[in-house]
């Protein structure tokens, strides 16, 4: 099976190259670099795409292009900027809504950068109905996940004495409109603990983890 996958990875790019039209964009090279910082963000946060046009004589126009998951529609222009005199450029405040690949292009000289992918974590918010419950009291663990991921499983996890996280409850994400999903479950709490909620990754988003909630039982 491994040999078949390897052959496929070789044959498919060759076929695509043969099928590409003559007017396709110029190939990537190291005269136009690109990097993202950070490369993983939480939904709603921003990243910065930056790099350098090597050996420019004057500031040149650099175009940022994006190709979001499922990466089948190709690259589309997202923004343009002028490089500095030393060739440096930057696009700040870039806010992808889902896992997205980026590249930059220039016309003079005509070049493409390589691609960089920015992963977007699901934003998970955890709340509890009582931070100081009585021993044995049922506490409601609830919150939201954005963007909308109805049907996905939320894992409520408790930190163990070794620092690891153990799943103590599971509950589904339910409809809460077009922007987010919601969850809610009740658990009986018998001792102090630190909890978090987690939604594992899917094809278009990275794993999201909430902030921690400490419960002090009395």
N, C-alpha and C positions, 0 to 999 in steps of 0.2 A: 504493500500500500504506500509506503514512503517513497519508493521509486516512482510510482505513478504520479504522486503529488509533485515531485521534483520536476518530472518531465512536463507536467501541465504548466508549472511556473515558468518554464523556459519557452514552451511553444506559444502560449497565449500572448505574451508581449510581442513576440516576433510577428504574429498574425496581425495584432493591432497596428504595429508599425507599418506593415505592408498595406493595410486598409486605410491608413490615415490619408487625408487629402494633401495635395502638394502645398496648399496654403496654410498648413498647420503652424502653430506657434513654434518659435525656435527652441531647441533643446536646452535643458538646464545646464549651467556650468558655474564654476566657482568665482566668476567675476561679479556675481550678484548673490550675496549671502542672505540668509534669513534665519531668525530664531524667535521663539516665543518665550516670554517670561511673565507669569508661570505657564507651564504646559498643561497643568490641570487646575481648573477653577470650579467653584461651586456656582450653580445656576444663579444668574443675576450679577455675578462678579465680572470683572474685566481683566483682560490680559493685554500685554504690549507686544506687538510684532515689530522687530527691528532687524537691522543688518547694515550692509555696506555695499556700495557700488564701487568697485575697485578702479583706481586711477582715473577719476573724472577730471575734466578740465574746468567744468562749471557745474552748478547745481542742475540736476536733471529730474524729470518727472518719473516717479516710481508709483506703480499701480498695485494695490493690494487686491488679490482675488481670493474668493472663498468657495469651498465645495463641501457643504454639510452632508451628514449621513442622510441617505445611503450611498453617497458618493457616485451616483449614477448620472447626474445631470451636468457634470462638468463644472468648470470654474466660471464664476461670474464676478464682475468688478464690484468691490465693496467700498473702496476709497482710493484717493490719490494724494500724493504729497510731493514736495520738492526735497531732494537730498541736500545735505549741507555741503559746503565747499570741499570738505575732506571725504565726501562720499557717504557719510552716515545718514541713515533715515530711520524713522520710527513712526508707528501708528499706535497711539495710546487709546485707552478706552474701548478696546475691541471686546464686544460682549456676545459671543456665540450662544445660541439657545440650546444647542446640542453638539455632539462631537463633530468637529469641523476641521477640514484640511485647508491650509493656506499656502499661497505662494505669492511672489511679487514678480512684476515684469517691468522692463524698461524698453523704450523705443530707440533711444540713442545712447549707447549701442542697443540693438535689439536682442534682448536676452530674457530668459526665465530663470528664477531661482529654483532650488530644490523645494520640496514640500515639507511642511511641518504640521503636525496634528495637535489640536488643542482638545483635551477631554473635558467634558462638563459633568460634574457630579450632580446627582439629584439633591436638591436642598431639602433636608429633613428637619423639621422643628418638633421637639418633644415637650409636652407639658404634663403636669401631674395635678391631681385634684387636691392633694394634701402633702406637704413636705415634711410634716411632723405627725404621722399617724400613730394611733395606738397599736400595740402588738396584736396582730391578727386582723386588723382592719383591712377592708377591701379598698384599694386605691385605684382611681381611674387614670390610665396612661393614654394620652390622646395627643393629636397634633396634625400636621400637614406634611405633604411632600409636593415639591414643585420642580418641573412642570407636571402636568397631569399624568399620572401613571395608574389609572384605575385598574384594579385586579391584581396588582403586584403585592407581594407579601412584605409586611413590616415585621421585623424581628425586634422584640424588646429584649435587651441584653443587660445582664447584671455583672459587675466586675467581681472577680473572685479574689481570694486572699493572695494569689500569686500575681495578680495584675492582668490575667487573661479575662476574656469576655465570654460569658455563657448565655446562650439564648434561653430565656425562661418563658416566653410567650410569643405567639405568632398571630397576626391579625391582618386582614386584607385592606388595601387601600380602596376607598369608595369615592363616588362622584362628589365633587365639591365645586363644580363649575368648570370652565374651560382653562383656568390658569393653574389649578392645583387639585390634589386629591386629599382626602382626610382619612384618619384612622382613629379607633378608640377600642380599648379593652380594659377589663378590670382584673386586678390580681390581689390576692391576700398577702400582705406584707407583715412579716414576723420579726424582722431585725433590720438594723441599719444597713443601708446599701447605696451603691452608686449605679445608676442606670443610664442607658442610652437607647436610641432607636436607630435601626439600620435598614436600608433598602438596597439590595444587591443590584449590581449593574445589569443593563440589558444592552442591546446593540447600539442604541443611540445615546446612552448616558452612562457615566461611571458610577460606582457605588457611592451612595450618600449616607452620611452618618450625622446624627444630631449632636448637639452639645450634651454634656452630662447633667444629670439631675441627682442630687444627693438627698436621701430620705433618712431622717433621724427618728427612729421609733422610740416611743416612751410608754 
